[in-house]
Amino acid sequence: MHKRGFASDNNSGVHPRILKAMADVNHGHVAAYGNDKYTAEAIERIKGFFGKESRVFFVFNGTGANVLGLEALTKPWNSVICAETSHIHSDECGAPEKFTGCKLLTLPTPDGKLTVDLIKKHMHGFGFEHHSQPGVISITQATEMGTLYTPDEIRVIADYAHTHGLHLHVDGARICNAAAALDVSFREMIKETGVDLLSFGGTKNGLMYGEAIVFLNPSLADNFKYVRKQGMQLASKMRYIAAQFNEMLKNNLWLENALHANKMASLLAEQVCSLSGVRITQKVQINGVFAQLPPEVIPPLKEEYFFYLWNEETYEARWMTSWDTTEDDILGFTRLLKEMTGSPQG
């Protein structure tokens, strides 16, 4: 068995209940392209979390959810305001620009979070044909730095966006971890704060693959079925995506997985925070730990427990825990790091 590392929650396996749910729908023929009872059930289940008026569309992956969602909210002459660390800017290979035609206007942040004061920098040029027109503010919940927006912080940004005729998009690749950490419902965090569109992640929380695009403002989804088809994200055998969401959202599996992943990150941070030469750089709020390390320990440590360097210049590592991370994984990793840093064995 491959050793569990801390590179990404994408590296984790599929939860056994999710695999069983896929197997349970793997019999007979059903109508393709989402015209089946399993997809209808999953859509209704998601609406139960976000509101019956919401519109739900399944896609294969997070980049597809973000890109097609932004395409639905924009025209090619619009711009999208986001953090420099946002996935749409730093990890999607220019796909948002390519497929929407929009310009991304980025902002540096110390913790991955946008604020109205930061956003104001890009709020100009309205009505001026030589300037891209701000059309969307995109935030990530939880952020790529492992930090969280409170519902009140999201509401402030949503109100500001709507006052100026913009939409608010939320990249929710780790939305389950965020809701678990904040102890709030999806409705409280997303619907009731004024979010227009959510990329609802599942892959990082125990699914094999599959994300959902949730329009909280249903009028924005009127032509989205065509956008999804042209964007090559319409699954013919959609029942297998739907079955995963049905199981994840049933009996609080989503919450169980997210709470465990978050708990493992807290344990990891607790174990390493006092080690020689180790400095945690961000609040540990979900399932990610960011820490600066002595440079000499990084290569051998990565050989044993693979992870990524977030910032090679400052020797800052990112350690992600998952639904299947165990306490033994944490203790084995920290025991090795103690030895490498010459820290006292506790």
The 8 nearest C-alpha neighbors of each residue, nearest first, counted from 0:
[[1, 2, 3, 12, 4, 11, 328, 323],
 [2, 0, 3, 4, 304, 11, 12, 10],
 [3, 1, 4, 0, 304, 303, 328, 305],
 [2, 4, 1, 5, 328, 304, 324, 11],
 [5, 3, 304, 305, 6, 2, 306, 328],
 [4, 6, 319, 318, 306, 7, 320, 305],
 [306, 7, 5, 307, 305, 319, 4, 318],
 [8, 6, 9, 319, 10, 5, 320, 318],
 [7, 9, 321, 203, 10, 11, 319, 320],
 [10, 8, 7, 203, 11, 202, 12, 6],
 [11, 9, 8, 7, 12, 6, 4, 3],
 [12, 10, 8, 9, 321, 13, 323, 205],
 [11, 13, 14, 10, 205, 323, 207, 9],
 [14, 12, 205, 207, 206, 15, 17, 18],
 [13, 15, 205, 17, 16, 12, 18, 206],
 [16, 14, 18, 17, 19, 13, 20, 205],
 [17, 15, 19, 18, 14, 20, 246, 247],
 [16, 18, 20, 14, 15, 19, 243, 246],
 [19, 17, 15, 21, 20, 16, 22, 14],
 [18, 20, 22, 16, 21, 17, 23, 15],
 [19, 21, 23, 17, 22, 18, 242, 16],
 [22, 20, 18, 19, 23, 24, 239, 242],
 [21, 23, 19, 25, 20, 24, 18, 26],
 [22, 24, 20, 21, 25, 19, 26, 242],
 [25, 23, 22, 21, 26, 20, 242, 238],
 [26, 24, 22, 23, 21, 27, 239, 28],
 [27, 25, 24, 28, 23, 22, 29, 21],
 [26, 28, 29, 25, 24, 30, 23, 22],
 [27, 29, 26, 30, 25, 31, 24, 35],
 [30, 28, 35, 31, 27, 34, 36, 238],
 [29, 31, 34, 35, 28, 32, 33, 236],
 [30, 32, 235, 236, 33, 34, 29, 237],
 [33, 31, 235, 34, 234, 237, 236, 233],
 [34, 32, 237, 35, 38, 31, 238, 235],
 [33, 35, 30, 32, 31, 36, 38, 39],
 [36, 34, 30, 33, 37, 38, 29, 39],
 [35, 37, 39, 38, 40, 34, 238, 33],
 [38, 36, 40, 39, 35, 238, 241, 41],
 [37, 39, 241, 41, 40, 36, 33, 35],
 [38, 40, 36, 42, 37, 41, 43, 35],
 [41, 39, 37, 43, 38, 42, 36, 44],
 [42, 40, 44, 38, 245, 43, 241, 39],
 [41, 43, 45, 39, 44, 40, 55, 38],
 [44, 42, 46, 40, 41, 45, 47, 39],
 [43, 45, 41, 47, 42, 46, 40, 48],
 [46, 44, 42, 47, 48, 43, 41, 49],
 [47, 45, 51, 50, 43, 49, 48, 44],
 [46, 48, 44, 45, 50, 49, 43, 51],
 [47, 49, 45, 46, 186, 50, 185, 44],
 [50, 48, 46, 186, 47, 190, 45, 185],
 [51, 49, 46, 52, 53, 47, 48, 186],
 [50, 52, 46, 53, 47, 49, 43, 54],
 [51, 53, 50, 217, 54, 46, 215, 216],
 [54, 52, 215, 214, 51, 217, 50, 46],
 [55, 53, 214, 213, 217, 52, 220, 215],
 [54, 56, 213, 212, 42, 214, 211, 53],
 [57, 55, 212, 211, 213, 58, 54, 42],
 [58, 56, 211, 210, 212, 55, 209, 59],
 [59, 57, 232, 210, 209, 60, 211, 233],
 [58, 60, 209, 210, 232, 208, 63, 57],
 [61, 59, 63, 209, 210, 62, 58, 64],
 [60, 62, 64, 63, 65, 210, 172, 200],
 [61, 63, 65, 64, 60, 66, 91, 87],
 [64, 62, 66, 61, 60, 65, 67, 58],
 [63, 65, 61, 62, 67, 198, 66, 68],
 [66, 64, 62, 68, 63, 67, 69, 198],
 [65, 67, 95, 69, 63, 68, 64, 62],
 [68, 66, 70, 69, 64, 65, 63, 71],
 [67, 69, 65, 71, 70, 66, 64, 72],
 [68, 70, 72, 66, 71, 67, 65, 73],
 [69, 71, 67, 99, 68, 73, 72, 66],
 [70, 72, 68, 69, 73, 67, 223, 219],
 [71, 73, 69, 70, 68, 219, 166, 135],
 [74, 72, 70, 71, 77, 69, 134, 75],
 [73, 75, 76, 77, 101, 99, 70, 72],
 [76, 74, 100, 101, 77, 99, 73, 78],
 [75, 77, 131, 74, 101, 132, 78, 100],
 [78, 76, 132, 134, 131, 101, 133, 75],
 [77, 79, 102, 133, 101, 134, 103, 132],
 [80, 78, 135, 103, 136, 104, 134, 133],
 [79, 81, 104, 136, 105, 103, 137, 135],
 [82, 80, 105, 137, 136, 104, 138, 106],
 [81, 83, 106, 85, 105, 84, 107, 111],
 [84, 82, 105, 106, 107, 85, 88, 81],
 [83, 85, 82, 111, 89, 143, 86, 88],
 [86, 84, 82, 88, 87, 83, 89, 143],
 [85, 87, 90, 89, 88, 91, 84, 143],
 [88, 86, 85, 91, 89, 90, 95, 65],
 [89, 87, 86, 85, 90, 83, 91, 84],
 [88, 90, 86, 87, 85, 84, 91, 83],
 [91, 89, 86, 92, 88, 87, 85, 93],
 [90, 92, 87, 93, 94, 89, 62, 86],
 [93, 91, 94, 90, 89, 88, 95, 87],
 [92, 94, 96, 91, 95, 97, 88, 87],
 [93, 95, 97, 96, 92, 91, 98, 66],
 [96, 94, 66, 97, 98, 93, 99, 87],
 [97, 95, 100, 101, 94, 99, 93, 98],
 [98, 96, 94, 95, 100, 99, 93, 101],
 [97, 99, 95, 96, 100, 94, 66, 70],
 [100, 98, 70, 101, 96, 95, 97, 75],
 [101, 99, 75, 96, 97, 98, 102, 76],
 [102, 100, 75, 78, 96, 99, 77, 76],
 [101, 103, 78, 96, 79, 104, 77, 100],
 [104, 102, 79, 78, 80, 105, 101, 81],
 [105, 103, 80, 79, 81, 102, 78, 106],
 [106, 104, 81, 83, 82, 80, 103, 107],
 [105, 107, 82, 83, 81, 108, 104, 117],
 [108, 106, 83, 82, 105, 109, 84, 111],
 [109, 107, 111, 110, 112, 106, 82, 113],
 [108, 110, 111, 107, 112, 281, 144, 113],
 [109, 111, 108, 112, 144, 146, 281, 142],
 [110, 112, 108, 144, 142, 84, 109, 82],
 [113, 111, 110, 108, 114, 142, 82, 148],
 [114, 112, 82, 117, 111, 115, 118, 108],
 [115, 113, 117, 116, 118, 112, 156, 152],
 [114, 116, 118, 117, 119, 156, 113, 159],
 [115, 117, 114, 119, 118, 120, 113, 156],
 [116, 118, 114, 115, 119, 120, 113, 106],
 [119, 117, 115, 120, 116, 121, 114, 122],
 [120, 118, 122, 121, 116, 117, 115, 123],
 [119, 121, 118, 122, 117, 116, 123, 106],
 [122, 120, 119, 123, 118, 104, 80, 133],
 [123, 121, 119, 120, 133, 118, 124, 125],
 [122, 124, 125, 121, 120, 133, 119, 132],
 [123, 125, 127, 130, 126, 132, 122, 131],
 [126, 124, 127, 123, 132, 133, 130, 122],
 [125, 127, 128, 124, 132, 130, 129, 123],
 [126, 128, 124, 125, 129, 130, 132, 131],
 [129, 127, 130, 126, 131, 124, 125, 132],
 [130, 128, 127, 131, 124, 126, 132, 125],
 [129, 131, 128, 124, 127, 132, 125, 126],
 [132, 130, 77, 76, 78, 133, 129, 102],
 [131, 133, 77, 78, 125, 134, 130, 76],
 [134, 132, 78, 77, 79, 135, 131, 122],
 [133, 135, 165, 77, 78, 132, 79, 73],
 [136, 134, 166, 79, 165, 167, 133, 137],
 [135, 137, 80, 167, 79, 168, 81, 166],
 [138, 136, 168, 81, 169, 167, 80, 135],
 [137, 139, 169, 170, 81, 168, 140, 136],
 [138, 140, 170, 142, 169, 141, 171, 85],
 [141, 139, 142, 171, 174, 147, 170, 177],
 [140, 142, 147, 177, 139, 173, 146, 145],
 [143, 141, 139, 140, 144, 145, 146, 111],
 [142, 144, 145, 111, 85, 84, 141, 139],
 [145, 143, 142, 146, 111, 110, 281, 289],
 [144, 146, 142, 287, 143, 285, 141, 284],
 [147, 145, 142, 144, 141, 284, 282, 110],
 [148, 146, 141, 140, 142, 149, 177, 145],
 [147, 149, 152, 153, 150, 140, 146, 141],
 [148, 150, 152, 151, 147, 153, 181, 188],
 [151, 149, 188, 153, 152, 154, 192, 148],
 [150, 152, 154, 149, 153, 155, 192, 148],
 [153, 151, 149, 155, 154, 150, 148, 156],
 [152, 154, 150, 156, 151, 155, 157, 192],
 [153, 155, 192, 157, 151, 152, 156, 158],
 [156, 154, 152, 158, 153, 157, 159, 151],
 [155, 157, 159, 153, 154, 158, 160, 115],
 [158, 156, 154, 160, 159, 155, 193, 167],
 [159, 157, 161, 155, 160, 156, 154, 162],
 [158, 160, 156, 162, 157, 161, 155, 163],
 [161, 159, 165, 157, 163, 158, 162, 166],
 [160, 162, 164, 158, 165, 163, 159, 157],
 [161, 163, 159, 160, 164, 158, 165, 157],
 [164, 162, 161, 160, 165, 159, 158, 122],
 [163, 165, 161, 162, 160, 166, 134, 159],
 [166, 164, 160, 134, 135, 161, 163, 167],
 [167, 165, 135, 160, 195, 161, 136, 134],
 [166, 168, 136, 195, 194, 135, 157, 137],
 [169, 167, 137, 196, 197, 195, 136, 138],
 [170, 168, 197, 138, 139, 137, 171, 198],
 [171, 169, 139, 198, 172, 197, 138, 140],
 [172, 170, 174, 199, 198, 173, 140, 200],
 [171, 173, 200, 174, 170, 199, 61, 198],
 [174, 172, 171, 176, 175, 141, 200, 177],
 [173, 175, 171, 177, 176, 172, 140, 141],
 [176, 174, 178, 177, 173, 257, 179, 253],
 [177, 175, 257, 179, 173, 174, 178, 285],
 [176, 178, 174, 180, 175, 141, 179, 181],
 [179, 177, 181, 175, 183, 180, 176, 182],
 [178, 180, 182, 176, 177, 181, 258, 254],
 [179, 181, 177, 178, 182, 176, 285, 284],
 [180, 182, 178, 183, 179, 177, 149, 147],
 [183, 181, 179, 180, 178, 184, 177, 185],
 [184, 182, 178, 181, 187, 188, 185, 179],
 [183, 185, 187, 186, 178, 188, 182, 48],
 [186, 184, 188, 187, 189, 48, 49, 178],
 [185, 187, 190, 49, 184, 189, 188, 191],
 [188, 186, 191, 184, 185, 189, 190, 183],
 [187, 189, 150, 185, 186, 192, 184, 190],
 [190, 188, 186, 192, 194, 191, 185, 187],
 [191, 189, 186, 192, 193, 49, 194, 187],
 [190, 192, 187, 193, 189, 186, 188, 194],
 [191, 193, 154, 189, 190, 194, 153, 188],
 [194, 192, 157, 191, 190, 154, 195, 189],
 [193, 195, 167, 189, 196, 192, 190, 157],
 [196, 194, 215, 216, 167, 168, 166, 214],
 [195, 197, 214, 168, 215, 213, 194, 169],
 [198, 196, 169, 213, 199, 212, 168, 170],
 [197, 199, 212, 170, 171, 64, 211, 65],
 [200, 198, 211, 171, 197, 210, 212, 172],
 [201, 199, 172, 210, 171, 173, 202, 198],
 [200, 202, 204, 210, 206, 203, 209, 199],
 [201, 203, 206, 208, 204, 207, 205, 200],
 [204, 202, 8, 9, 201, 205, 173, 200],
 [205, 203, 201, 202, 206, 256, 322, 257],
 [204, 206, 14, 13, 202, 203, 322, 207],
 [207, 205, 202, 208, 13, 201, 204, 243],
 [206, 208, 13, 202, 205, 209, 12, 17],
 [209, 207, 202, 206, 59, 60, 240, 210],
 [208, 210, 59, 60, 240, 58, 202, 201],
 [211, 209, 200, 58, 201, 60, 199, 57],
 [210, 212, 57, 199, 56, 58, 198, 213],
 [211, 213, 198, 56, 55, 64, 197, 199],
 [212, 214, 55, 197, 54, 196, 215, 211],
 [215, 213, 196, 54, 216, 53, 217, 195],
 [214, 216, 53, 195, 196, 217, 213, 190],
 [215, 217, 195, 214, 218, 219, 53, 196],
 [218, 216, 219, 220, 214, 53, 54, 215],
 [217, 219, 220, 216, 221, 214, 215, 54],
 [218, 220, 217, 221, 216, 71, 72, 214],
 [221, 219, 223, 218, 217, 222, 214, 54],
 [222, 220, 218, 223, 219, 217, 224, 54],
 [223, 221, 224, 220, 225, 226, 219, 71],
 [222, 224, 226, 220, 225, 221, 227, 71],
 [225, 223, 227, 226, 222, 228, 221, 220],
 [224, 226, 228, 223, 227, 222, 229, 230],
 [227, 225, 223, 229, 224, 228, 230, 67],
 [226, 228, 230, 224, 225, 232, 229, 233],
 [227, 229, 225, 230, 231, 233, 226, 232],
 [230, 228, 226, 231, 227, 225, 232, 233],
 [229, 231, 227, 228, 232, 226, 67, 63],
 [232, 230, 228, 229, 233, 227, 234, 63],
 [231, 233, 58, 227, 230, 59, 234, 228],
 [234, 232, 228, 231, 227, 58, 235, 32],
 [235, 233, 237, 236, 32, 232, 58, 59],
 [234, 236, 32, 31, 237, 233, 33, 238],
 [237, 235, 234, 238, 31, 32, 239, 33],
 [238, 236, 234, 33, 239, 240, 235, 32],
 [237, 239, 241, 236, 240, 37, 38, 242],
 [240, 238, 242, 237, 241, 21, 236, 243],
 [241, 239, 243, 237, 242, 238, 209, 244],
 [240, 242, 38, 238, 244, 243, 239, 41],
 [243, 241, 245, 239, 240, 244, 20, 21],
 [244, 242, 246, 240, 241, 245, 17, 247],
 [245, 243, 247, 241, 246, 242, 248, 41],
 [246, 244, 242, 41, 243, 248, 247, 249],
 [245, 247, 249, 243, 244, 248, 17, 242],
 [248, 246, 244, 253, 252, 249, 245, 243],
 [247, 249, 246, 245, 253, 251, 244, 252],
 [248, 250, 246, 251, 247, 245, 252, 253],
 [249, 251, 252, 248, 246, 247, 253, 254],
 [252, 250, 254, 253, 249, 248, 255, 247],
 [251, 253, 255, 247, 254, 250, 256, 248],
 [254, 252, 247, 251, 256, 255, 248, 257],
 [255, 253, 257, 251, 252, 256, 258, 179],
 [254, 256, 252, 258, 257, 253, 251, 259],
 [257, 255, 322, 259, 253, 254, 258, 252],
 [256, 258, 176, 254, 260, 259, 255, 175],
 [259, 257, 261, 255, 260, 256, 179, 254],
 [258, 260, 262, 256, 257, 261, 322, 263],
 [259, 261, 321, 322, 257, 263, 286, 320],
 [262, 260, 286, 285, 258, 264, 259, 263],
 [261, 263, 259, 265, 264, 260, 258, 266],
 [262, 264, 266, 260, 265, 261, 267, 259],
 [265, 263, 286, 267, 261, 266, 262, 320],
 [266, 264, 262, 268, 263, 267, 269, 261],
 [265, 267, 263, 269, 264, 268, 270, 262],
 [266, 268, 264, 270, 269, 265, 329, 263],
 [269, 267, 265, 271, 270, 266, 272, 264],
 [270, 268, 266, 267, 272, 271, 265, 273],
 [269, 271, 267, 268, 272, 266, 333, 273],
 [272, 270, 268, 274, 273, 269, 267, 333],
 [273, 271, 269, 268, 274, 270, 278, 279],
 [274, 272, 271, 275, 277, 270, 269, 278],
 [275, 273, 271, 277, 342, 272, 276, 337],
 [274, 276, 342, 277, 340, 273, 341, 337],
 [275, 277, 293, 292, 274, 278, 340, 291],
 [278, 276, 292, 274, 275, 291, 272, 290],
 [279, 277, 291, 290, 280, 272, 276, 292],
 [278, 280, 290, 289, 281, 291, 272, 277],
 [279, 281, 290, 289, 278, 291, 282, 315],
 [282, 280, 289, 279, 283, 110, 144, 288],
 [281, 283, 284, 146, 280, 145, 279, 288],
 [284, 282, 288, 285, 281, 287, 145, 265],
 [283, 285, 146, 282, 145, 180, 147, 286],
 [284, 286, 261, 287, 145, 176, 283, 180],
 [287, 285, 261, 264, 320, 260, 319, 288],
 [286, 288, 319, 145, 318, 285, 264, 320],
 [289, 287, 318, 317, 283, 264, 290, 319],
 [290, 288, 317, 280, 316, 279, 281, 318],
 [291, 289, 279, 278, 315, 316, 280, 292],
 [290, 292, 315, 278, 314, 277, 316, 279],
 [293, 291, 277, 314, 294, 276, 290, 315],
 [292, 294, 295, 276, 296, 277, 291, 297],
 [295, 293, 296, 297, 292, 314, 298, 291],
 [294, 296, 293, 297, 298, 299, 292, 339],
 [297, 295, 294, 293, 299, 298, 300, 339],
 [296, 298, 300, 294, 295, 299, 301, 292],
 [299, 297, 301, 300, 296, 302, 295, 294],
 [300, 298, 302, 301, 297, 296, 303, 295],
 [301, 299, 297, 302, 303, 298, 296, 304],
 [300, 302, 305, 304, 298, 303, 299, 306],
 [303, 301, 299, 300, 304, 305, 298, 297],
 [302, 304, 301, 300, 305, 299, 4, 2],
 [305, 303, 4, 301, 302, 300, 306, 5],
 [304, 306, 301, 4, 6, 5, 302, 303],
 [6, 307, 305, 5, 301, 318, 4, 304],
 [308, 306, 6, 317, 316, 309, 305, 318],
 [307, 309, 316, 310, 315, 311, 317, 314],
 [308, 310, 316, 315, 317, 307, 311, 314],
 [309, 311, 315, 308, 312, 313, 314, 316],
 [310, 312, 314, 313, 308, 309, 315, 316],
 [311, 313, 310, 314, 315, 309, 308, 294],
 [312, 314, 315, 311, 310, 291, 292, 309],
 [315, 313, 311, 291, 312, 292, 310, 294],
 [314, 316, 291, 310, 290, 313, 309, 308],
 [317, 315, 308, 309, 290, 289, 291, 307],
 [318, 316, 289, 309, 288, 307, 308, 319],
 [317, 319, 5, 288, 287, 6, 306, 289],
 [320, 318, 287, 5, 7, 286, 6, 8],
 [319, 321, 286, 260, 264, 5, 324, 8],
 [322, 320, 260, 8, 324, 323, 11, 319],
 [321, 323, 256, 260, 324, 259, 257, 204],
 [322, 324, 321, 325, 11, 260, 12, 14],
 [325, 323, 321, 322, 320, 328, 263, 260],
 [326, 324, 328, 327, 323, 329, 263, 322],
 [325, 327, 329, 328, 330, 324, 263, 266],
 [326, 328, 330, 325, 329, 331, 324, 332],
 [329, 327, 325, 331, 326, 330, 332, 324],
 [330, 328, 326, 332, 327, 331, 267, 333],
 [331, 329, 327, 333, 332, 328, 334, 326],
 [332, 330, 334, 328, 329, 333, 327, 335],
 [333, 331, 329, 335, 330, 334, 328, 336],
 [332, 334, 336, 330, 335, 331, 337, 329],
 [335, 333, 337, 331, 336, 332, 330, 338],
 [334, 336, 338, 332, 333, 337, 339, 331],
 [335, 337, 333, 339, 338, 334, 340, 332],
 [338, 336, 342, 334, 340, 335, 339, 341],
 [337, 339, 335, 341, 336, 340, 334, 342],
 [338, 340, 336, 337, 341, 296, 335, 342],
 [341, 339, 337, 342, 338, 275, 336, 276],
 [342, 340, 338, 339, 337, 343, 275, 274],
 [341, 343, 337, 340, 275, 274, 344, 338],
 [344, 342, 345, 341, 337, 274, 338, 275],
 [345, 343, 342, 337, 338, 334, 341, 274],
 [344, 343, 342, 337, 334, 270, 274, 273]]
